[in-house]
Amino acid sequence: MVLTFLCSETKNRFRLSRYSSCDYFFNIIIILFYKIKLQKKVEEDRFIRENEKKFFENKKKELEAKLHEEELAVFQETIAPAMADAEHLLEKTGDKVSENGLEALARWKLDMEEE
């Protein structure tokens, strides 16, 4: 945008540039504030992503702990008694089987798949 002024005495036209010196410095200040705002936005986004990552990691750990507790409860309720029965039967004949072998026998007896 070019501003044009007419001089009344000489009828000469003077053209002023779009920016005076004050406008130029004002625009520089606005640009600096804009860059600072963008930098803050980037830092805020990075902070939010880090917090989201920590949140999801904690949720994953909680879920894994809960699943482990559920698996342990299933083991205690179903597999452990079957293991005790198998161990009792093997003791009658004088045979010995490892804990893993007893667990495999109990799972086979209960028609459960190996994990």
KOLGU-4560 file (N, C-alpha, C; in nm, 3 decimals, padded with zeros to 5 digits):
<recs>
<n_xx: 00.085 n_yy: -00.117 n_zz: 00.000 ca_xx: 00.000 ca_yy: 00.000 ca_zz: 00.000 c_xx: 00.089 c_yy: 00.122 c_zz: 00.000 mol: A seq: 1 type: MET>
<n_xx: 00.067 n_yy: 00.209 n_zz: -00.090 ca_xx: 00.147 ca_yy: 00.330 ca_zz: -00.102 c_xx: 00.056 c_yy: 00.449 c_zz: -00.077 mol: A seq: 2 type: VAL>
<n_xx: 00.101 n_yy: 00.534 n_zz: 00.013 ca_xx: 00.024 ca_yy: 00.653 ca_zz: 00.045 c_xx: 00.072 c_yy: 00.769 c_zz: -00.042 mol: A seq: 3 type: LEU>
<n_xx: -00.019 n_yy: 00.842 n_zz: -00.094 ca_xx: 00.017 ca_yy: 00.954 ca_zz: -00.181 c_xx: -00.041 c_yy: 01.082 c_zz: -00.122 mol: A seq: 4 type: THR>
<n_xx: 00.043 n_yy: 01.183 n_zz: -00.109 ca_xx: -00.001 ca_yy: 01.312 ca_zz: -00.059 c_xx: 00.023 c_yy: 01.418 c_zz: -00.167 mol: A seq: 5 type: PHE>
<n_xx: -00.067 n_yy: 01.510 n_zz: -00.173 ca_xx: -00.049 ca_yy: 01.622 ca_zz: -00.266 c_xx: -00.004 c_yy: 01.745 c_zz: -00.189 mol: A seq: 6 type: LEU>
<n_xx: 00.096 n_yy: 01.805 n_zz: -00.238 ca_xx: 00.141 ca_yy: 01.931 ca_zz: -00.178 c_xx: 00.059 c_yy: 02.042 c_zz: -00.241 mol: A seq: 7 type: CYS>
<n_xx: -00.006 n_yy: 02.125 n_zz: -00.163 ca_xx: -00.099 ca_yy: 02.224 ca_zz: -00.218 c_xx: -00.030 c_yy: 02.333 c_zz: -00.296 mol: A seq: 8 type: SER>
<n_xx: 00.093 n_yy: 02.369 n_zz: -00.259 ca_xx: 00.159 ca_yy: 02.477 ca_zz: -00.329 c_xx: 00.214 c_yy: 02.435 c_zz: -00.464 mol: A seq: 9 type: GLU>
<n_xx: 00.281 n_yy: 02.324 n_zz: -00.469 ca_xx: 00.350 ca_yy: 02.288 ca_zz: -00.592 c_xx: 00.279 c_yy: 02.180 c_zz: -00.670 mol: A seq: 10 type: THR>
<n_xx: 00.177 n_yy: 02.126 n_zz: -00.615 ca_xx: 00.104 ca_yy: 02.017 ca_zz: -00.677 c_xx: 00.195 c_yy: 01.896 c_zz: -00.705 mol: A seq: 11 type: LYS>
<n_xx: 00.304 n_yy: 01.886 n_zz: -00.634 ca_xx: 00.393 ca_yy: 01.770 ca_zz: -00.647 c_xx: 00.341 c_yy: 01.658 c_zz: -00.558 mol: A seq: 12 type: ASN>
<n_xx: 00.364 n_yy: 01.541 n_zz: -00.603 ca_xx: 00.321 ca_yy: 01.425 ca_zz: -00.525 c_xx: 00.441 c_yy: 01.368 c_zz: -00.448 mol: A seq: 13 type: ARG>
<n_xx: 00.416 n_yy: 01.339 n_zz: -00.322 ca_xx: 00.518 ca_yy: 01.274 ca_zz: -00.239 c_xx: 00.466 c_yy: 01.135 c_zz: -00.206 mol: A seq: 14 type: PHE>
<n_xx: 00.553 n_yy: 01.039 n_zz: -00.225 ca_xx: 00.514 ca_yy: 00.902 ca_zz: -00.195 c_xx: 00.585 c_yy: 00.858 c_zz: -00.068 mol: A seq: 15 type: ARG>
<n_xx: 00.505 n_yy: 00.810 n_zz: 00.022 ca_xx: 00.561 ca_yy: 00.756 ca_zz: 00.146 c_xx: 00.551 c_yy: 00.604 c_zz: 00.141 mol: A seq: 16 type: LEU>
<n_xx: 00.652 n_yy: 00.539 n_zz: 00.191 ca_xx: 00.648 ca_yy: 00.393 ca_zz: 00.192 c_xx: 00.542 c_yy: 00.347 c_zz: 00.291 mol: A seq: 17 type: SER>
<n_xx: 00.513 n_yy: 00.223 n_zz: 00.280 ca_xx: 00.407 ca_yy: 00.166 ca_zz: 00.363 c_xx: 00.441 c_yy: 00.177 c_zz: 00.511 mol: A seq: 18 type: ARG>
<n_xx: 00.566 n_yy: 00.160 n_zz: 00.543 ca_xx: 00.609 ca_yy: 00.159 ca_zz: 00.683 c_xx: 00.692 c_yy: 00.281 c_zz: 00.714 mol: A seq: 19 type: TYR>
<n_xx: 00.653 n_yy: 00.345 n_zz: 00.817 ca_xx: 00.742 ca_yy: 00.447 ca_zz: 00.870 c_xx: 00.838 c_yy: 00.375 c_zz: 00.965 mol: A seq: 20 type: SER>
<n_xx: 00.932 n_yy: 00.443 n_zz: 01.022 ca_xx: 01.030 ca_yy: 00.378 ca_zz: 01.109 c_xx: 00.963 c_yy: 00.320 c_zz: 01.233 mol: A seq: 21 type: SER>
<n_xx: 00.861 n_yy: 00.388 n_zz: 01.287 ca_xx: 00.791 ca_yy: 00.335 ca_zz: 01.405 c_xx: 00.716 c_yy: 00.208 c_zz: 01.370 mol: A seq: 22 type: CYS>
<n_xx: 00.652 n_yy: 00.208 n_zz: 01.256 ca_xx: 00.580 ca_yy: 00.088 ca_zz: 01.214 c_xx: 00.676 c_yy: -00.029 c_zz: 01.193 mol: A seq: 23 type: ASP>
<n_xx: 00.793 n_yy: 00.000 n_zz: 01.140 ca_xx: 00.891 ca_yy: -00.104 ca_zz: 01.114 c_xx: 00.932 c_yy: -00.171 c_zz: 01.247 mol: A seq: 24 type: TYR>
<n_xx: 00.966 n_yy: -00.093 n_zz: 01.346 ca_xx: 01.006 ca_yy: -00.148 ca_zz: 01.475 c_xx: 00.889 c_yy: -00.217 c_zz: 01.545 mol: A seq: 25 type: PHE>
<n_xx: 00.771 n_yy: -00.162 n_zz: 01.529 ca_xx: 00.653 ca_yy: -00.226 ca_zz: 01.585 c_xx: 00.633 c_yy: -00.364 c_zz: 01.524 mol: A seq: 26 type: PHE>
<n_xx: 00.650 n_yy: -00.373 n_zz: 01.393 ca_xx: 00.637 ca_yy: -00.504 ca_zz: 01.325 c_xx: 00.745 c_yy: -00.601 c_zz: 01.371 mol: A seq: 27 type: ASN>
<n_xx: 00.865 n_yy: -00.553 n_zz: 01.395 ca_xx: 00.972 ca_yy: -00.641 ca_zz: 01.445 c_xx: 00.934 c_yy: -00.694 c_zz: 01.583 mol: A seq: 28 type: ILE>
<n_xx: 00.880 n_yy: -00.609 n_zz: 01.667 ca_xx: 00.838 ca_yy: -00.652 ca_zz: 01.801 c_xx: 00.727 c_yy: -00.755 c_zz: 01.791 mol: A seq: 29 type: ILE>
<n_xx: 00.632 n_yy: -00.733 n_zz: 01.702 ca_xx: 00.522 ca_yy: -00.829 ca_zz: 01.684 c_xx: 00.577 c_yy: -00.963 c_zz: 01.637 mol: A seq: 30 type: ILE>
<n_xx: 00.671 n_yy: -00.960 n_zz: 01.543 ca_xx: 00.732 ca_yy: -01.085 ca_zz: 01.494 c_xx: 00.805 c_yy: -01.157 c_zz: 01.607 mol: A seq: 31 type: ILE>
<n_xx: 00.877 n_yy: -01.084 n_zz: 01.690 ca_xx: 00.948 ca_yy: -01.146 ca_zz: 01.802 c_xx: 00.850 c_yy: -01.209 c_zz: 01.900 mol: A seq: 32 type: LEU>
<n_xx: 00.743 n_yy: -01.139 n_zz: 01.931 ca_xx: 00.642 ca_yy: -01.196 ca_zz: 02.021 c_xx: 00.579 c_yy: -01.321 c_zz: 01.960 mol: A seq: 33 type: PHE>
<n_xx: 00.556 n_yy: -01.318 n_zz: 01.830 ca_xx: 00.499 ca_yy: -01.434 ca_zz: 01.761 c_xx: 00.595 c_yy: -01.553 c_zz: 01.770 mol: A seq: 34 type: TYR>
<n_xx: 00.725 n_yy: -01.529 n_zz: 01.749 ca_xx: 00.823 ca_yy: -01.637 ca_zz: 01.758 c_xx: 00.831 c_yy: -01.692 c_zz: 01.899 mol: A seq: 35 type: LYS>
<n_xx: 00.824 n_yy: -01.605 n_zz: 01.999 ca_xx: 00.826 ca_yy: -01.650 ca_zz: 02.138 c_xx: 00.702 c_yy: -01.734 c_zz: 02.167 mol: A seq: 36 type: ILE>
<n_xx: 00.588 n_yy: -01.689 n_zz: 02.115 ca_xx: 00.464 ca_yy: -01.764 ca_zz: 02.135 c_xx: 00.474 c_yy: -01.902 c_zz: 02.072 mol: A seq: 37 type: LYS>
<n_xx: 00.531 n_yy: -01.909 n_zz: 01.951 ca_xx: 00.548 ca_yy: -02.040 ca_zz: 01.886 c_xx: 00.641 c_yy: -02.129 c_zz: 01.966 mol: A seq: 38 type: LEU>
<n_xx: 00.749 n_yy: -02.070 n_zz: 02.019 ca_xx: 00.842 ca_yy: -02.149 ca_zz: 02.097 c_xx: 00.774 c_yy: -02.203 c_zz: 02.223 mol: A seq: 39 type: GLN>
<n_xx: 00.694 n_yy: -02.121 n_zz: 02.289 ca_xx: 00.621 ca_yy: -02.167 ca_zz: 02.407 c_xx: 00.525 c_yy: -02.279 c_zz: 02.369 mol: A seq: 40 type: LYS>
<n_xx: 00.460 n_yy: -02.264 n_zz: 02.254 ca_xx: 00.366 ca_yy: -02.367 ca_zz: 02.208 c_xx: 00.439 c_yy: -02.499 c_zz: 02.186 mol: A seq: 41 type: LYS>
<n_xx: 00.556 n_yy: -02.493 n_zz: 02.125 ca_xx: 00.634 ca_yy: -02.615 ca_zz: 02.102 c_xx: 00.673 c_yy: -02.678 c_zz: 02.234 mol: A seq: 42 type: VAL>
<n_xx: 00.716 n_yy: -02.596 n_zz: 02.330 ca_xx: 00.754 ca_yy: -02.649 ca_zz: 02.462 c_xx: 00.634 c_yy: -02.709 c_zz: 02.533 mol: A seq: 43 type: GLU>
<n_xx: 00.519 n_yy: -02.643 n_zz: 02.524 ca_xx: 00.398 ca_yy: -02.698 ca_zz: 02.586 c_xx: 00.359 c_yy: -02.831 c_zz: 02.523 mol: A seq: 44 type: GLU>
<n_xx: 00.366 n_yy: -02.838 n_zz: 02.389 ca_xx: 00.333 ca_yy: -02.963 ca_zz: 02.321 c_xx: 00.428 c_yy: -03.074 c_zz: 02.362 mol: A seq: 45 type: ASP>
<n_xx: 00.555 n_yy: -03.044 n_zz: 02.374 ca_xx: 00.653 ca_yy: -03.144 ca_zz: 02.415 c_xx: 00.622 c_yy: -03.191 c_zz: 02.558 mol: A seq: 46 type: ARG>
<n_xx: 00.590 n_yy: -03.097 n_zz: 02.647 ca_xx: 00.556 ca_yy: -03.131 ca_zz: 02.785 c_xx: 00.433 c_yy: -03.220 c_zz: 02.789 mol: A seq: 47 type: PHE>
<n_xx: 00.331 n_yy: -03.187 n_zz: 02.709 ca_xx: 00.208 ca_yy: -03.266 ca_zz: 02.706 c_xx: 00.236 c_yy: -03.406 c_zz: 02.655 mol: A seq: 48 type: ILE>
<n_xx: 00.316 n_yy: -03.418 n_zz: 02.549 ca_xx: 00.349 ca_yy: -03.551 ca_zz: 02.495 c_xx: 00.424 c_yy: -03.635 c_zz: 02.599 mol: A seq: 49 type: ARG>
<n_xx: 00.518 n_yy: -03.573 n_zz: 02.672 ca_xx: 00.591 ca_yy: -03.647 ca_zz: 02.776 c_xx: 00.497 c_yy: -03.695 c_zz: 02.886 mol: A seq: 50 type: GLU>
<n_xx: 00.405 n_yy: -03.607 n_zz: 02.927 ca_xx: 00.309 ca_yy: -03.648 ca_zz: 03.031 c_xx: 00.216 c_yy: -03.758 c_zz: 02.982 mol: A seq: 51 type: ASN>
<n_xx: 00.172 n_yy: -03.749 n_zz: 02.856 ca_xx: 00.088 ca_yy: -03.855 ca_zz: 02.800 c_xx: 00.164 c_yy: -03.987 c_zz: 02.796 mol: A seq: 52 type: GLU>
<n_xx: 00.290 n_yy: -03.982 n_zz: 02.757 ca_xx: 00.372 ca_yy: -04.103 ca_zz: 02.751 c_xx: 00.385 c_yy: -04.166 c_zz: 02.889 mol: A seq: 53 type: LYS>
<n_xx: 00.412 n_yy: -04.084 n_zz: 02.991 ca_xx: 00.423 ca_yy: -04.135 ca_zz: 03.128 c_xx: 00.290 c_yy: -04.194 c_zz: 03.174 mol: A seq: 54 type: LYS>
<n_xx: 00.181 n_yy: -04.127 n_zz: 03.141 ca_xx: 00.048 ca_yy: -04.174 ca_zz: 03.181 c_xx: 00.020 c_yy: -04.311 c_zz: 03.121 mol: A seq: 55 type: PHE>
<n_xx: 00.046 n_yy: -04.327 n_zz: 02.990 ca_xx: 00.018 ca_yy: -04.455 ca_zz: 02.924 c_xx: 00.112 c_yy: -04.565 c_zz: 02.972 mol: A seq: 56 type: PHE>
<n_xx: 00.237 n_yy: -04.530 n_zz: 03.006 ca_xx: 00.327 ca_yy: -04.630 ca_zz: 03.061 c_xx: 00.277 c_yy: -04.679 c_zz: 03.198 mol: A seq: 57 type: GLU>
<n_xx: 00.230 n_yy: -04.585 n_zz: 03.280 ca_xx: 00.176 ca_yy: -04.624 ca_zz: 03.410 c_xx: 00.051 c_yy: -04.709 c_zz: 03.395 mol: A seq: 58 type: ASN>
<n_xx: -00.037 n_yy: -04.673 n_zz: 03.301 ca_xx: -00.157 ca_yy: -04.753 ca_zz: 03.276 c_xx: -00.120 c_yy: -04.894 c_zz: 03.231 mol: A seq: 59 type: LYS>
<n_xx: -00.018 n_yy: -04.904 n_zz: 03.145 ca_xx: 00.026 ca_yy: -05.035 ca_zz: 03.096 c_xx: 00.078 c_yy: -05.120 c_zz: 03.213 mol: A seq: 60 type: LYS>
<n_xx: 00.157 n_yy: -05.057 n_zz: 03.301 ca_xx: 00.209 ca_yy: -05.131 ca_zz: 03.416 c_xx: 00.096 c_yy: -05.177 c_zz: 03.507 mol: A seq: 61 type: LYS>
<n_xx: -00.002 n_yy: -05.090 n_zz: 03.530 ca_xx: -00.116 ca_yy: -05.127 ca_zz: 03.613 c_xx: -00.194 c_yy: -05.243 c_zz: 03.552 mol: A seq: 62 type: GLU>
<n_xx: -00.215 n_yy: -05.236 n_zz: 03.420 ca_xx: -00.288 ca_yy: -05.342 ca_zz: 03.351 c_xx: -00.212 c_yy: -05.474 c_zz: 03.357 mol: A seq: 63 type: LEU>
<n_xx: -00.080 n_yy: -05.468 n_zz: 03.337 ca_xx: 00.000 ca_yy: -05.591 ca_zz: 03.346 c_xx: -00.003 c_yy: -05.649 c_zz: 03.487 mol: A seq: 64 type: GLU>
<n_xx: 00.003 n_yy: -05.563 n_zz: 03.588 ca_xx: -00.004 ca_yy: -05.611 ca_zz: 03.726 c_xx: -00.140 c_yy: -05.675 c_zz: 03.753 mol: A seq: 65 type: ALA>
<n_xx: -00.246 n_yy: -05.613 n_zz: 03.703 ca_xx: -00.380 ca_yy: -05.668 ca_zz: 03.723 c_xx: -00.394 c_yy: -05.802 c_zz: 03.653 mol: A seq: 66 type: LYS>
<n_xx: -00.342 n_yy: -05.812 n_zz: 03.529 ca_xx: -00.349 ca_yy: -05.941 ca_zz: 03.457 c_xx: -00.268 c_yy: -06.048 c_zz: 03.530 mol: A seq: 67 type: LEU>
<n_xx: -00.153 n_yy: -06.009 n_zz: 03.584 ca_xx: -00.071 ca_yy: -06.105 ca_zz: 03.658 c_xx: -00.146 c_yy: -06.155 c_zz: 03.781 mol: A seq: 68 type: HIS>
<n_xx: -00.214 n_yy: -06.063 n_zz: 03.851 ca_xx: -00.291 ca_yy: -06.103 ca_zz: 03.968 c_xx: -00.405 c_yy: -06.196 c_zz: 03.930 mol: A seq: 69 type: GLU>
<n_xx: -00.471 n_yy: -06.168 n_zz: 03.816 ca_xx: -00.579 ca_yy: -06.255 ca_zz: 03.770 c_xx: -00.527 c_yy: -06.393 c_zz: 03.733 mol: A seq: 70 type: GLU>
<n_xx: -00.413 n_yy: -06.398 n_zz: 03.664 ca_xx: -00.353 ca_yy: -06.527 ca_zz: 03.629 c_xx: -00.314 c_yy: -06.605 c_zz: 03.755 mol: A seq: 71 type: GLU>
<n_xx: -00.262 n_yy: -06.534 n_zz: 03.854 ca_xx: -00.224 ca_yy: -06.599 ca_zz: 03.979 c_xx: -00.347 c_yy: -06.653 c_zz: 04.051 mol: A seq: 72 type: LEU>
<n_xx: -00.456 n_yy: -06.578 n_zz: 04.047 ca_xx: -00.580 ca_yy: -06.624 ca_zz: 04.111 c_xx: -00.633 c_yy: -06.749 c_zz: 04.042 mol: A seq: 73 type: ALA>
<n_xx: -00.631 n_yy: -06.749 n_zz: 03.908 ca_xx: -00.676 ca_yy: -06.867 ca_zz: 03.833 c_xx: -00.588 c_yy: -06.987 c_zz: 03.866 mol: A seq: 74 type: VAL>
<n_xx: -00.458 n_yy: -06.962 n_zz: 03.874 ca_xx: -00.365 ca_yy: -07.069 ca_zz: 03.908 c_xx: -00.397 c_yy: -07.127 c_zz: 04.045 mol: A seq: 75 type: PHE>
<n_xx: -00.419 n_yy: -07.038 n_zz: 04.142 ca_xx: -00.446 ca_yy: -07.084 ca_zz: 04.279 c_xx: -00.579 c_yy: -07.158 c_zz: 04.289 mol: A seq: 76 type: GLN>
<n_xx: -00.678 n_yy: -07.114 n_zz: 04.211 ca_xx: -00.811 ca_yy: -07.175 ca_zz: 04.222 c_xx: -00.822 c_yy: -07.307 c_zz: 04.147 mol: A seq: 77 type: GLU>
<n_xx: -00.758 n_yy: -07.320 n_zz: 04.032 ca_xx: -00.780 ca_yy: -07.440 ca_zz: 03.949 c_xx: -00.657 c_yy: -07.529 c_zz: 03.937 mol: A seq: 78 type: THR>
<n_xx: -00.545 n_yy: -07.472 n_zz: 03.905 ca_xx: -00.427 ca_yy: -07.553 ca_zz: 03.874 c_xx: -00.361 c_yy: -07.607 c_zz: 04.000 mol: A seq: 79 type: ILE>
<n_xx: -00.350 n_yy: -07.525 n_zz: 04.104 ca_xx: -00.282 ca_yy: -07.570 ca_zz: 04.226 c_xx: -00.349 c_yy: -07.692 c_zz: 04.289 mol: A seq: 80 type: ALA>
<n_xx: -00.483 n_yy: -07.698 n_zz: 04.299 ca_xx: -00.544 ca_yy: -07.820 ca_zz: 04.355 c_xx: -00.520 c_yy: -07.943 c_zz: 04.267 mol: A seq: 81 type: PRO>
<n_xx: -00.523 n_yy: -07.925 n_zz: 04.136 ca_xx: -00.497 ca_yy: -08.038 ca_zz: 04.046 c_xx: -00.352 c_yy: -08.084 c_zz: 04.058 mol: A seq: 82 type: ALA>
<n_xx: -00.260 n_yy: -07.989 n_zz: 04.078 ca_xx: -00.119 ca_yy: -08.025 ca_zz: 04.100 c_xx: -00.104 c_yy: -08.105 c_zz: 04.229 mol: A seq: 83 type: MET>
<n_xx: -00.176 n_yy: -08.063 n_zz: 04.332 ca_xx: -00.168 ca_yy: -08.135 ca_zz: 04.460 c_xx: -00.222 c_yy: -08.277 c_zz: 04.446 mol: A seq: 84 type: ALA>
<n_xx: -00.332 n_yy: -08.294 n_zz: 04.369 ca_xx: -00.386 ca_yy: -08.428 ca_zz: 04.345 c_xx: -00.286 c_yy: -08.515 c_zz: 04.271 mol: A seq: 85 type: ASP>
<n_xx: -00.224 n_yy: -08.458 n_zz: 04.166 ca_xx: -00.127 ca_yy: -08.537 ca_zz: 04.088 c_xx: -00.007 c_yy: -08.573 c_zz: 04.174 mol: A seq: 86 type: ALA>
<n_xx: 00.039 n_yy: -08.480 n_zz: 04.256 ca_xx: 00.154 ca_yy: -08.508 ca_zz: 04.343 c_xx: 00.120 c_yy: -08.616 c_zz: 04.445 mol: A seq: 87 type: GLU>
<n_xx: -00.001 n_yy: -08.611 n_zz: 04.496 ca_xx: -00.045 ca_yy: -08.712 ca_zz: 04.593 c_xx: -00.049 c_yy: -08.851 c_zz: 04.528 mol: A seq: 88 type: HIS>
<n_xx: -00.100 n_yy: -08.859 n_zz: 04.404 ca_xx: -00.104 ca_yy: -08.989 ca_zz: 04.334 c_xx: 00.036 c_yy: -09.039 c_zz: 04.304 mol: A seq: 89 type: LEU>
<n_xx: 00.127 n_yy: -08.950 n_zz: 04.266 ca_xx: 00.263 ca_yy: -08.992 ca_zz: 04.235 c_xx: 00.339 c_yy: -09.036 c_zz: 04.361 mol: A seq: 90 type: LEU>
<n_xx: 00.309 n_yy: -08.976 n_zz: 04.474 ca_xx: 00.374 ca_yy: -09.016 ca_zz: 04.600 c_xx: 00.334 c_yy: -09.158 c_zz: 04.640 mol: A seq: 91 type: GLU>
<n_xx: 00.210 n_yy: -09.197 n_zz: 04.606 ca_xx: 00.165 ca_yy: -09.333 ca_zz: 04.639 c_xx: 00.250 c_yy: -09.437 c_zz: 04.568 mol: A seq: 92 type: LYS>
<n_xx: 00.293 n_yy: -09.405 n_zz: 04.447 ca_xx: 00.374 ca_yy: -09.501 ca_zz: 04.371 c_xx: 00.523 c_yy: -09.478 c_zz: 04.390 mol: A seq: 93 type: THR>
<n_xx: 00.559 n_yy: -09.371 n_zz: 04.462 ca_xx: 00.701 ca_yy: -09.344 ca_zz: 04.486 c_xx: 00.767 c_yy: -09.267 c_zz: 04.373 mol: A seq: 94 type: GLY>
<n_xx: 00.692 n_yy: -09.212 n_zz: 04.281 ca_xx: 00.749 ca_yy: -09.135 ca_zz: 04.170 c_xx: 00.760 c_yy: -08.988 c_zz: 04.208 mol: A seq: 95 type: ASP>
<n_xx: 00.855 n_yy: -08.919 n_zz: 04.143 ca_xx: 00.872 ca_yy: -08.774 ca_zz: 04.166 c_xx: 00.874 c_yy: -08.704 c_zz: 04.031 mol: A seq: 96 type: LYS>
<n_xx: 00.809 n_yy: -08.590 n_zz: 04.028 ca_xx: 00.803 ca_yy: -08.507 ca_zz: 03.907 c_xx: 00.832 c_yy: -08.363 c_zz: 03.948 mol: A seq: 97 type: VAL>
<n_xx: 00.900 n_yy: -08.290 n_zz: 03.861 ca_xx: 00.932 ca_yy: -08.150 ca_zz: 03.893 c_xx: 00.804 c_yy: -08.066 c_zz: 03.899 mol: A seq: 98 type: SER>
<n_xx: 00.819 n_yy: -07.942 n_zz: 03.949 ca_xx: 00.705 ca_yy: -07.851 ca_zz: 03.959 c_xx: 00.647 c_yy: -07.821 c_zz: 03.820 mol: A seq: 99 type: GLU>
<n_xx: 00.735 n_yy: -07.804 n_zz: 03.721 ca_xx: 00.688 ca_yy: -07.779 ca_zz: 03.585 c_xx: 00.612 c_yy: -07.899 c_zz: 03.530 mol: A seq: 100 type: ASN>
<n_xx: 00.660 n_yy: -08.018 n_zz: 03.561 ca_xx: 00.591 ca_yy: -08.138 ca_zz: 03.518 c_xx: 00.455 c_yy: -08.153 c_zz: 03.583 mol: A seq: 101 type: GLY>
<n_xx: 00.449 n_yy: -08.121 n_zz: 03.713 ca_xx: 00.320 ca_yy: -08.125 ca_zz: 03.783 c_xx: 00.222 c_yy: -08.024 c_zz: 03.723 mol: A seq: 102 type: LEU>
<n_xx: 00.272 n_yy: -07.906 n_zz: 03.691 ca_xx: 00.184 ca_yy: -07.804 ca_zz: 03.633 c_xx: 00.134 c_yy: -07.850 c_zz: 03.496 mol: A seq: 103 type: GLU>
<n_xx: 00.223 n_yy: -07.911 n_zz: 03.417 ca_xx: 00.181 ca_yy: -07.962 ca_zz: 03.286 c_xx: 00.076 c_yy: -08.072 c_zz: 03.301 mol: A seq: 104 type: ALA>
<n_xx: 00.095 n_yy: -08.162 n_zz: 03.398 ca_xx: -00.005 ca_yy: -08.266 ca_zz: 03.422 c_xx: -00.139 c_yy: -08.207 c_zz: 03.466 mol: A seq: 105 type: LEU>
<n_xx: -00.134 n_yy: -08.107 n_zz: 03.552 ca_xx: -00.258 ca_yy: -08.043 ca_zz: 03.599 c_xx: -00.331 c_yy: -07.975 c_zz: 03.484 mol: A seq: 106 type: ALA>
<n_xx: -00.255 n_yy: -07.905 n_zz: 03.400 ca_xx: -00.318 ca_yy: -07.839 ca_zz: 03.285 c_xx: -00.378 c_yy: -07.942 c_zz: 03.188 mol: A seq: 107 type: ARG>
<n_xx: -00.307 n_yy: -08.054 n_zz: 03.172 ca_xx: -00.359 ca_yy: -08.159 ca_zz: 03.083 c_xx: -00.487 c_yy: -08.218 c_zz: 03.142 mol: A seq: 108 type: TRP>
<n_xx: -00.488 n_yy: -08.239 n_zz: 03.273 ca_xx: -00.604 ca_yy: -08.294 ca_zz: 03.340 c_xx: -00.725 c_yy: -08.200 c_zz: 03.327 mol: A seq: 109 type: LYS>
<n_xx: -00.700 n_yy: -08.071 n_zz: 03.334 ca_xx: -00.807 ca_yy: -07.972 ca_zz: 03.327 c_xx: -00.837 c_yy: -07.928 c_zz: 03.184 mol: A seq: 110 type: LEU>
<n_xx: -00.770 n_yy: -07.985 n_zz: 03.084 ca_xx: -00.784 ca_yy: -07.949 ca_zz: 02.943 c_xx: -00.756 c_yy: -07.799 c_zz: 02.920 mol: A seq: 111 type: ASP>
<n_xx: -00.650 n_yy: -07.753 n_zz: 02.981 ca_xx: -00.607 ca_yy: -07.612 ca_zz: 02.963 c_xx: -00.484 c_yy: -07.611 c_zz: 02.875 mol: A seq: 112 type: MET>
<n_xx: -00.471 n_yy: -07.504 n_zz: 02.796 ca_xx: -00.355 ca_yy: -07.491 ca_zz: 02.707 c_xx: -00.235 c_yy: -07.440 c_zz: 02.786 mol: A seq: 113 type: GLU>
<n_xx: -00.118 n_yy: -07.474 n_zz: 02.737 ca_xx: 00.005 ca_yy: -07.425 ca_zz: 02.796 c_xx: 00.021 c_yy: -07.277 c_zz: 02.762 mol: A seq: 114 type: GLU>
<n_xx: 00.077 n_yy: -07.202 n_zz: 02.855 ca_xx: 00.100 ca_yy: -07.058 ca_zz: 02.830 c_xx: 00.246 c_yy: -07.035 c_zz: 02.810 mol: A seq: 115 type: GLU>
</recs>
